[in-house]
Structure formats: C-alpha cells, structure tokens
C-alpha cells in the first residue's frame, strides 16, 4: 500500500511573492527551495515538487514541514558557520595578501 504524500501546504506567501523572491534569489539553496514551493503551489505532490528540484521525497517532506511550521524563515537554510579556521587573521593575510 502506497502512502499518500499529499499534505496541506500553508500559503504563507502569494504565488506572486514567491515569483519575486525567485527573481531576487542569488544562491542555489534559495532557488531550489523557492522552486519547490512554486511547484507545490501549482499542484505538484511533495515527491513531484522535490524531484523537479533534484531532491528526494524525504527532503521534500522536511522542506514542506519547515514551511508549514514557520514559513520562509524556517524553510531557508541556516548554516552554522562551519569549523573555525586554524589560522588567525594575521596568518591568513600572510598566506593570501589583499
């Protein structure tokens, strides 16, 4: 028995607002997530919308849940900044002069 992946998607933004954000997006992470939303708004199921953006159905489920919980802010990636550098600022400048 196949589990249905149709779930109610909240419309935190209008489709026109999503289109505007797509035009302004400068990185691939934002583009994929906004494209995913646009696909959902136009009737795709979560797996279909995720597949169109080159992502798995499980990722689509996570994105849809984040969107429903907190809108755009929850959907967009938040990277923790990564590992701290081993070189201090002076050592970095010596390595790559400005």
N, C-alpha and C positions, 0 to 999 in steps of 0.2 A: 504494500500500500504506500503510495507516494504522499509525502507530507506536503501540504499546501504552503507556499511561501508568500501568499497574499496576506499582507497585514495592512492595516490602516496607516497611511502616511500623513502626518500633520502638515498642513500648509502654513508654515511659519512665514514664508515669503510668497509673493505672487510670482508667476512664471516670468513676467517682465523684469522683476527684480533679479531673478536668477540669471536671465539673459544678460542684464547689465553687469552682474558680477562675473559672468563668463568672459565678457569683453574686456574687463579690467584685470582679470587674473594674470599673474605674472609667473606662476610656477606650476609644474605638472601636478603636484599634490592637490592644489586647489582646483585645477581644471578637471581632474578626474572625479573629485567628489561633487563638484557642481554639475558636471555632466551626468553623473549618476542620479542626482536629484532631478535634473531635467527629464531624464528617461523615465523616472518614476512618475513624475507629474504627467507625462504623456501616455501613461498606461502600462508601461513595462512592469513585469513582476520583478521582485528583488533579484533573482538569479539572472534574468534577462538584462536588467539595468547594469548589474555588476559585470556581466560578460562583455557588454558593449564597451566598458571601460578597462577591459583586460584584467579583471579581478574575479576572485572566486565568489561563489554564493555565500560562503561563510563571512567573507569580508563585507559583502553587501548587507548581510544581516546585522553585522556590527555597526556599519555606517547608518543603516536605517534606524537602529535602536538609538544611536547617538543623536541623530537628527530629531527623532521624536522626543527624546528626553530634554534636549537643550538647544535645538535649532542650530544655526550656523556655527556658533562658537564651539559647541560640543562636537560638531562634525569635522571641523578643520583640525589638521594635525598639530600637535604640540610636542615638539621635540625637546627633550630635557637638556639640551646644550652639549651633550656628549661628554667624553672623557676630558679632564683638564689637561692642558698642554704640559709636557715635561720641561720645556724651555720657558724661562721667564721672558718678559717683553724685550729686555736688552739683548738676550741671546737670540731671540727671533729676529730682531733688527740686524744683528751681526750676520746672521745667516742669509737674510734676504733684505738688502738695503732698499730703502724707499726711493 
